[in-house]
Amino acid sequence: DFEACRRVMDIEISVGIHEDKGAESHGDLTTAEVGTVHEFGLGVPQRSFIRGYFDENQAEIERDQDAALVRIMDGADPVAEAERLGLKMEGGMKERILARINPPLAESTRKKRGDSAVPLVDTSQLIGAISSRVTVKS
């Protein structure tokens, strides 16, 4: 159905650290700046929680998008389907972090935070800032 396809084309899904939570102070940096430092390894070991997630899950994401499109063609609400996809990707990024993205913590960090410390999770501010957002373009 042409109308369903047109509505899907007007929807954008964004997953990551958005401006509202990203602008929050995280010490000397904002949460978005801390995320950028770790995502790209700017002065610290690179632990890509966004690009790494998409790279590792590209085929599954494409299957999920195809399945959502089929449901939309069968009458499902395109915005609800986009929100479902966004939430799944948001959860996947958070799971990737909690699974301990390599490399392991430096010895000095382990001594400070303990042996059970998870890279990228100290105050939980960064992982809590990851969200999905669906925008309907006008």
HELIX and SHEET records of a PDB file:
HELIX    1   1 PHE A    2  MET A    9  1                                   8    
HELIX    2   2 GLU A   19  GLY A   22  1                                   4    
HELIX    3   3 THR A   31  PHE A   40  1                                  10    
HELIX    4   4 ARG A   51  MET A   73  1                                  23    
HELIX    5   5 PRO A   78  LEU A   98  1                                  21    
HELIX    6   6 GLU A  107  ARG A  113  1                                   7    
HELIX    7   7 GLN A  125  ALA A  129  1                                   5    
SHEET    1   A 2 ILE A  11  ILE A  17  0                                        
SHEET    2   A 2 ILE A 130  VAL A 136 -1                                        
SHEET    1   B 2 SER A  25  HIS A  26  0                                        
SHEET    2   B 2 LEU A  29  THR A  30 -1                                        
END                                                                             
